Amino acid sequence: MSRVTEGMPRIDTGEQYDAILAKFGELFSKKRLGPAEQKLKDLLGVLIQDYDRRHALPPDNSTPAEILRFLIEQPGRSPTDLLPIFGQRSHVNEALNGKRKISAEQARRLGRVLPRQTRIVHLNLLNRIPPASTY
């Protein structure tokens, strides 16, 4: 640990990750945040990103297709797991190859089926999805 980060809070266990992610999710879904809540949400986001980086998640500049491929490479996962989300095998293949956009609703569904270690990937993916009005 460097001198700059020494003494800074960090997430070290899956239980801590789950608790902090749950609180972040509560704040993320609120329509209005006060200044203290916004600062807390920002801090929790930094803690979550730090944990995820230390646990080998894809780089922040990954495309939605790269993120999706990363999720499928996790143990026990296969492209077939995406059929309920995309509906057709061809749509799954197109999404994995970057030829089909991932809608915000599909990203939300992905977030509901992901293991806890990759839920933040869902948020990263969702943040890269343009609003539906731009399609």
N, C-alpha and C positions, 0 to 999 in steps of 0.2 A: 504494500500500500504506500502511496506517495505521501509526502508531508502535507500536500494540499488537501487530500481526501481523508487524512488521519482524523479520527474522531467524528466524521460525518456519519449520519445514519445510513444503513443499507439493509437490503433484504437478504437474509442468509438461508432461510428455510422455505419449503413449499407452503407451510402453514402461514408464515408471514406473508408470502406472496399472495395467497388466496385472500387473506384478510385485507391487505392493502388494495388488491385488485377489486374486491367487492366495494370498498369505500370509493375508489376511483370511479367505478361504474355508477354508483349512486350520484356522485357529483357530475359525471359526464352526462347523465340523463336529465338532470335538472334544467329547467328552462332558464332560470335566472340564478346567478350566483352573486353573493356579496363579495366584497374585496377579500375577506379572510378565507372564504370558501374557494375563491379563485386561486389564491396563493397555495392553499392546501392541495387543490387539484393539480396545480403545476408541480409542486414538490412530489406528490405521489407519482405523477407521470415520470419524473426524472428517476425516482427510485425504481420504478417498474422497468424503464428502459435500461438502467444499469444492470439489473438482475438478468434481463433478457440478453443483453450483450455478453454477459459473463457465461451464459448458458447457450451460446452458439446459435442465436437466431439470425435470420438473413440480414444483410446490411440495410440501413435506412433508405438507401437509394434504389432498392429493388423494385422492379415493376410488379404489378398485380399478378401476372403470370408466373414470375419467379417466386413470389411469395406462395402462390398456390402449389407450385411444384415442391417447394420446401415442405409444405404441410403434408403432401402426399408421400414424401420420402421418410416421414416419421414411422417408427416401428408399428406394425399392425395396420397400416393404412394402404389403400390402393385407390386408383381412379374410380373404381366401382362405388366407393364410399361417397362420391360426389353426385351420383345419379339422383338422389332425392333433392339435391340443391339445384342442379342444372336441368334435370328432366330427361335428357337424351344423352346417349354415349357420345354422339358427334359434338354436342354442345360442351361436354366435359373436355374432349380432346381440343376443341377450338379454344376454350378458356385456358387450358394448360399450355397451349402453344402461342398465346397472346393474340389470337385471331378473333376472339369474342370478348367483348367488354363484360366485366363483372358488375352487375347492378348492386345498388346499395342493399336491396332486400336479400340478394344472394350472399353478400358479405355478412349481413346480420345472421342469416341461417348458418353460415360457416362458423360464426362465433358461438353459436349454441351447441355445435357438435364437436368443438375442439377440446383437447385435453388442456388442463390449466396452464401448462408451460407455454402453450402457443396462443392463448387468448389475446395477448397484446398484439400478435401478428394480425389478428382480426381487426383490431383498432387501426393499425398501420394501413391495412388493406382498405378499410372503410374510409380513412382519411384521404386516400388516393382516388376514390371514386367521385367523379363529378356529379353534381345534382342531376336528377332525372330530367330536368328541363333542358339539359344540354345534349341529350341523345337525339 
